[in-house]
Amino acid sequence: MDALTLSRLQFGSTIIYHFLFVPLTMGLALIVAIMETVYVRTGNETYKRMAQFWGKLFLINFALGVVTGIVQEFQFGMNWSTYSRFIGDVFGAPLAIEALLAFFLESTFLGVWIFGWERLSKKVHLLAIWLVVLASNLSAFWIIIANAFMQQPVGYAIHNGRAEMTNFFALLTNPTLWEQFPHIFFGAIATGAFFVVGISAYHFIKKSSDRDFFQRSMRIGLLVALVGGIAVSVTGHLSGQHVVQQQPMKMAAAEALWDTESPASFSLFTIGDPKNMKDVVAIKVPYALSFLSYNNFTGEVKGIKELQAQYVKEYGPGNYVPPVVVTYWSFRLMIGIGSAMALLAMAGLFLMWKKRLEQMKWFLWLLVAAIALPYLGNTAGWILAEIGRQPWLVNGLLKTADGVSPSVSPGVILFSLITFIVVYGALAVIDGLLMFKVARQGVAAVEKTHVENKAEELVAAY
């Protein structure tokens, strides 16, 4: 394989791996903050124990998220130096703000929260975790600003072959940013919620002794999961409408829409022939794509053939069609998972209201398995966003093939790719075992560790 293919594989695999941890950090931090808020308002010690238990799982996840995130920025200079030179004046500012402001703020107040139990007043300690929530979302916000520029470049001018920032405010008001970030935010909320729900369901199945603890956790988890699941679908719909306008080729590929249609049909299932740009088997709902795109049944949605001809005239000879099969199925996986999460959350709340949830063992196992749903949905969404933009690295400005480092050999990239796979694989096993151990042992083990730590502190002080 050539340097371009290997660089794409390396960056794609490492960023997907890193993004397994980011949504759980954002979502679980919020849930822990909610639990501690209830504790401060009511004085109920159960909610304090909940914040400590779920907080320990949050910390394990956070640690690996930091380690894998640092590597991402180094790859811009190593494998994508041409891209970095072209876009660095624009791209560098939000990344620097993310590291210097949001990440430092998050790390600082996370430390205050970890070591502040019994040392700070309840309200000050609560403020610390809410600042962690704010900072984790600010961190994601600045990263999405950078990615939104790649999807929809704004606030720049080309000087001496480089994109230079001319309007920082334009980056902050980029329409793609305000379509992407809410969708990612609610996806993160759903990730944290299903994590809590799945582990609580496991303890229902095993009939753990602390029944009240996991009942309360399940209730909060299901409520947050319902909000997240519904909001993910709504924000995803709004984001899709923006994509139709801003990146029509991405939507055409996501629908395997070869020819322009007015009104346009939504594909339920299509097996296509990308080489000849035609359907082999297709099941479609008439008018539905027009309605989803424009909120009416008559809107025109451009097809791949017309857009390819248009881009050849605009940008010159080349293939401007993204990988249709990957884009099409990632879109459907994302939609299906979003719907499934909302339905599971509604069903779980209904069964809990009827006091039948703990007796339905098959449904509890389904909730345990559902921990994976947000991870799959988040991954599918990123694949759609990035693969669907191809062949562009920066939409309409820089092609992916033109952004790779010219001086890095395929052998070096292959070696580093294999190294990343081995190291990240080992970290994944360690992280998974730690999470599973803490989640399986339950709250008693966490509280025992907390007591042991306090005892060690007293002995050391003595």
LINGI-V787562 format. One record per pair of residues at least 6 apart in sequence whose ideal C-beta (glycine too) atoms are under 6 Angstrom apart, sorted by the first residue. I is the first residue (numbers start at 0). J is the second residue. D is the distance in Angstrom with one decimal. If there is no record, write none. Layout:
BEGIN
i = [I:I]
j = [J:J]
d = [D:D]
END
This chain:
BEGIN
i = [1:2:2:2:3:3:5:5:5:6:6:6:9:10:13:15:16:16:17:17:18:19:20:20:20:21:22:22:22:22:23:23:23:24:24:24:24:25:25:25:26:26:26:26:27:27:28:28:28:29:30:30:31:31:31:31:32:32:32:34:34:34:35:35:35:37:38:38:39:39:45:48:49:52:52:55:55:56:59:59:63:63:75:76:78:79:80:81:82:82:85:85:85:86:88:88:89:89:89:89:90:93:93:93:94:96:97:97:97:101:101:101:101:102:104:105:105:105:108:108:108:109:111:112:112:115:115:140:143:143:143:144:144:147:147:147:147:149:150:150:151:151:151:152:152:153:153:154:154:154:154:155:155:155:156:156:178:178:181:182:182:182:185:185:185:185:186:186:188:188:189:189:189:189:189:190:192:192:192:192:193:193:193:193:194:195:195:196:196:196:196:197:197:197:197:198:199:199:199:200:200:200:201:202:203:203:204:207:209:212:221:221:221:224:225:228:228:228:229:231:232:240:242:242:243:243:247:247:248:249:251:251:251:252:252:252:252:253:253:253:254:255:255:255:255:255:256:257:257:257:257:258:258:259:259:259:260:261:262:262:262:262:263:263:263:264:264:264:265:265:265:266:267:268:269:269:270:270:271:272:273:276:286:288:289:289:290:292:292:303:307:307:310:321:321:321:322:325:326:326:329:329:329:330:332:333:333:333:336:336:336:340:343:350:388:390:390:391:392:392]
j = [409:403:409:412:400:403:409:412:413:78:403:412:416:74:419:378:67:423:67:68:381:374:60:63:64:64:186:187:190:377:60:190:191:60:61:64:135:135:136:187:187:188:190:191:57:191:131:132:135:132:191:195:50:53:54:57:128:129:132:46:49:50:50:125:128:46:46:47:121:125:212:442:216:442:445:437:445:437:433:434:426:430:83:83:404:402:404:402:392:402:161:162:397:162:163:164:148:155:162:164:145:141:144:145:145:141:138:141:142:134:137:138:141:138:134:131:134:135:127:130:131:131:127:127:128:124:127:180:176:179:180:170:176:173:175:176:179:393:175:394:173:175:245:393:396:169:173:165:166:169:170:162:164:165:163:165:238:241:234:234:235:238:227:230:231:234:231:377:223:227:227:228:231:340:373:373:220:223:224:227:224:369:370:373:370:216:220:220:221:224:366:366:367:369:370:438:213:216:217:363:366:367:367:213:357:363:363:441:442:442:344:347:348:344:344:340:341:344:341:337:337:292:249:250:250:292:301:306:306:387:302:303:306:321:323:326:387:326:327:330:266:266:269:271:323:327:302:276:302:303:304:302:304:301:302:305:300:299:286:289:296:297:288:289:300:283:285:288:284:287:288:283:282:282:278:281:279:280:278:279:323:304:296:300:296:298:296:298:300:320:319:320:319:386:387:389:386:386:386:387:379:382:383:383:379:376:379:380:372:375:376:372:369:356:394:398:399:398:399:402]
d = [6.0:5.8:4.9:5.8:5.8:4.9:5.6:4.1:5.6:4.2:5.1:5.8:4.5:5.5:5.8:5.7:6.0:5.4:4.1:5.4:6.0:5.9:5.5:5.5:3.3:5.8:5.8:3.9:4.0:5.4:5.0:5.2:5.9:6.0:5.3:5.3:5.5:5.1:6.0:3.7:4.2:4.8:4.6:2.4:4.5:3.9:5.4:4.8:5.4:5.2:5.0:5.9:5.2:5.2:4.9:5.8:4.6:5.2:5.1:5.1:4.5:4.4:4.1:5.4:5.7:4.5:3.6:4.4:4.8:5.0:6.0:5.7:5.8:4.6:4.8:5.9:5.3:5.8:5.1:5.6:5.9:4.8:4.8:5.7:5.5:5.3:4.2:5.1:5.7:3.3:5.7:6.0:5.5:5.3:4.7:5.5:5.9:5.5:5.4:4.7:5.3:4.5:4.3:4.6:5.9:5.3:5.4:3.6:5.9:5.3:4.0:3.8:5.9:5.5:4.0:5.7:3.5:5.4:4.8:4.2:5.1:5.0:4.4:4.2:5.0:4.9:6.0:5.9:5.9:5.3:4.9:5.5:5.7:4.7:4.2:4.0:5.8:5.2:4.7:5.7:6.0:4.1:5.5:5.9:5.7:4.5:5.0:5.9:3.7:2.9:5.1:4.7:5.8:5.9:5.7:4.9:4.3:4.5:4.5:4.1:5.6:5.2:5.1:3.9:4.7:5.8:5.4:5.3:6.0:3.8:3.3:5.6:5.8:5.5:4.8:3.8:5.0:3.9:3.7:5.5:5.6:5.4:5.5:5.4:5.7:5.6:3.6:3.9:5.9:5.8:5.4:5.5:4.8:5.9:3.6:4.7:4.4:4.6:4.1:4.3:3.9:5.2:5.2:4.6:5.0:5.3:5.1:5.4:5.4:5.5:5.5:4.6:4.9:3.9:3.9:3.8:3.4:5.1:5.2:4.8:4.8:5.9:5.5:5.1:4.9:4.5:4.9:5.9:4.8:3.7:5.6:4.7:5.9:4.8:4.9:4.1:5.9:5.1:6.0:4.0:5.3:5.9:4.6:4.7:5.8:4.9:4.8:4.6:5.3:5.2:5.8:4.2:5.9:5.0:4.3:4.9:5.8:3.6:4.7:4.1:5.6:5.4:3.9:4.7:3.8:3.8:5.0:5.8:4.7:3.5:4.2:5.2:4.6:4.5:5.8:4.5:4.7:4.4:5.3:5.5:4.6:5.9:4.4:5.6:5.5:4.2:5.4:5.5:5.6:5.7:5.5:5.8:4.0:5.8:5.2:4.3:5.8:5.2:5.7:4.6:4.5:4.4:4.4:5.3:4.2:5.5:4.2:4.9:5.2:5.7:3.7:5.6:5.6:4.0:5.9:5.2:5.7:6.0:4.4:4.4]
END
